[in-house]
Amino acid sequence: MPLTDRLVDLPSEGYVFHTSWPLSSADIDQHERLSVDGVARYLQEAGAQHLVDAGAFEAHKFWIVRRTVVDVIRPITWPDTVQLWRWCAGISPRWCSMRVRITGDGIDGQPGGLIETEGFWINMNMETKSPGRMEDRFFEKLATTTDERRLRWKAWLSQQPTSDDGPVFALRHADTDRLDHVNNSIYLQALREVFPEAGALVEHPYRLVIEYDKPITYGETVRIVSEWFDHETGPGMLVWLTVDGDVRARASITPLAA
């Protein structure tokens, strides 16, 4: 299980998109830090802006994410301004791995926060409801930052929960997106429910990995199931979002390797 794989570094050449905005008070947790669901919203916004910048928005409007990796190295605290760099770390004609580095400018002379992320995104053809081929021009533009052009999907998380006993996570109509699925940032809101139990694990640098197995839709009863496990970097936590015992998403929270 490659939970310790290092994310590729920011390239010195090729097409890297950059954007920034003030950290919103709506995206912070009770400690005034950028929350993990806030990170998910920022990744979506940066992705949309990136498509516009690349001249690819009209042809590539619909994407689904299969996996998101979030390395919280130094929390980003409010108020601050976030800087985001987005580039391709691996690509195939219908999907790609997109790296996003998020930094805080820092406040009152203090160093800013640092969060490294990577997402496995699939370009969707909404007529066929299946993965769609990217336009050649867009493909070649993204590929300027990677030599990996035969990217394949391989799950990192496969463990099954030992029970379906966990608290219910209530859904709202507002949680759904334009595909009528629960937005991926809402899954991260559900994961935040285990953070008090995780304790010191999320108070130090940590890696959160979430893989989206099947969509969740409004009206389904979602349960949050969690278990501790032994990981090579230290005690970690596995989390599942289930519906009637069916796993819809899997996640892990582990200490970040030095």
N, C-alpha and C positions, 0 to 999 in steps of 0.2 A: 504494500500500500504506500504510494509515493507521497505521503503527507509531509515529508521533509524536503521534497524537491525545491530547490531555490528558483525563484522567478527570474526570468531574464532581465538584464539591466537595461536602462534607457540607452538606446542606440545613439551613436555619434553622427549618423547620417541616415538619410531616408525620410519618409513622410511621417512626421510626428505632429499630432494635433495638440494645441495648447489652448486652454481657456481658464477663466478664473471668475470667482464671485464671492461676496461676503458669506461667511458661514451663517446660515439661517437659524434663528432661535427655535424654529419648528423642527429642526433636525438634530437637536442635542438631547442627551439623556439627563438623568437627575444629577449627574456630576458635571454638567455643562460641557460635555465632550461630544464630538460628532458620533452619533449612534450608528450601529451597524445597518439598521434599516435606512438611516440617512445616507450612509455610504451607497447602498443599493440605488436610492433615488438619484444620487449624484452620478453614478455610473450610467444610468439610463439617460440623464440629461446630457452628459458629455458625449454619449454615443449619438444622440440625435443631432447635437451641434456638429459633431465630426462628420456625419453624413452630409449635412448642408455644406460644410466647408469643402468636402470632396466632390461636391456636385452630384451626389449619388442618392439624395433623399427620395426623390420621386420614384426611382426604380427599385429602391431597397427600403421600403417603409416598415416592413414587418419582420421582426426578429424574435426568436425565443432563446432563452439562456438555459443551458443544461448544467453548467457548473460555475460557481463563483468562489474564488479564493480571496480571502481578505487577511492580510498580514498587518495587524495593528502593532507597529513598532514603537511609535510615540503618539499618544492620543492628540488629536487636534481639538483645542479648547476654544470656547466662545468667550468674547467676540474675537474673530480673526477673519482673515481672507484666505480662502483655499485656492491653490493652484493645481490644475490637473493637466497631466500629459497623457495622451492616449496613442498607442501604436500597436501594430500587429506583431504577435510573437509566433504565429504559425497559421497556415492557411490551406484550405482546399477549395475547390470551386463553389461549394455550397455552405461552408462554415469556416469559422476562424477563431483563434484565441486572441483576445484583445487585452493587452496590459494597460492598466491605468495607475499612474503614480499620483497620489494626492498629498500635498504638503500644506502646512500652515505657515504663514509669514512670520509668526511669532508675535508676542505681545510684551511691551515694556522691556525690550532687550532680551527676552527669554527665547530660546530656540523653538522653532515651530514644530508641529507634529509631523509624523510621516506614516502614511498608510499605503502599502503596496497591494495591488489587486490584479487578478487575472480572471477573465470570463470566457467560457466556451459558448460562442454565439452561433446560432443557425439561421441563415437567411430563408425566410418562408415565402413560398408562392401561394397566395391566398386563393387562387383559382383551383389549384390541385390539392390544397391543404397539406402540402408536403415540402421538403427542402427544395429551394429554388437556386438555380445557378446564378452567380454574380456576373454582372457585365464585365467584359474583359478589361476595360479601362480601369474600373474600380478595383478589380482583382490585382492588376499589375501595380496600381498605386499603393495598395496595402502591402503588397509583397516586397516593397523596397526596404522593409525593416526586418526581414526574416529570410532564411534559406530553407525553412521548412514549408514545402509546398504540397505535401501529401499528408496533411494532418488527419488523424483518425481519432474517433471517440473511444475512450477506454475509461470505465468507471473507476474511481478511487475508493468508493465506499460500497461495501456489499453486505455488511453484517445485518442480520435481522434482529429486531427487538425480542427479548425473552417474554414479554407480555404486552398487552395493549392497555395497560393500566396507567393512565396519565390524565392530567387536567384537560378540560375542554377549552379550546381556543375559539372564541365566538367570532363569526364573520359578519361583515356589514356589506350592504350593497355598494358602499363607497370603496370597498377593497378590490373590486373587479376592474379589469382593464378593457381595452377595445377588442380583445379576443374573447371576452366573457370568461376569462380565467382570473383567479385571484392573482393580483400583481405580485411579482417576485419580491418586492420590498416588504410585503405583508408577511411572507414566510420568515423574513429576518426579524420582524416584530415578534412573531411567535417564539423564535429562538431566544430573544431577550428575556423571556419568561424564566429561562433556566439560569440566567446570569447570577441571581442572588445565591443559588445553590453552588454555582461554579466558584464563587468567592475569589480567592487569590489568583485563580487561573486567569481571569480576565483583568486583573489589576497589574499584570506583568505583560511583556510582549507575548502575543498569542497569534495563532493562525486559526481562522474559521473557514471551513470548507463546507459548502452546501451543494448538493446535487439534486436536481429537480427530476423526479422519475415520471410522475403523471400530474396533469393539471388538477387543481382544486377549484371547485365552482361554488358559488353562493348557495346556501341551503344544506351543504354537507356538514356533518359533525366531525370536526377536526380535534384530534387529541395529540398532546405533546408528551412523548415518551422519551425518557433519558436514562442513561446508565453510565457509570464511570468505567474506564478501561485503562490498561497499562500501555503506555506508548513510550517509544525510545527516548523522547525528550522529557518525559515525566507523566504523571497522572493526567489523563484527558477525559473528555466527556463525549459520548455519542448521543445524538438526538434524532428522533424520527417524528415526522408529522404523518399521522395515520388517519384513515377514514374507514370505519368498520373493519379494522385490522389490516387494511390494505395500505402499504407504505407509499406515500405520495412524494416525500422528500426525505433525504438523509443528510445529516450534518455531523461534523466533528469539530471540537474545540480542543486544541493542544498547545502546550507551551511552544513558543517559537524557537527553533534551533538557532544557536548563536552563529 
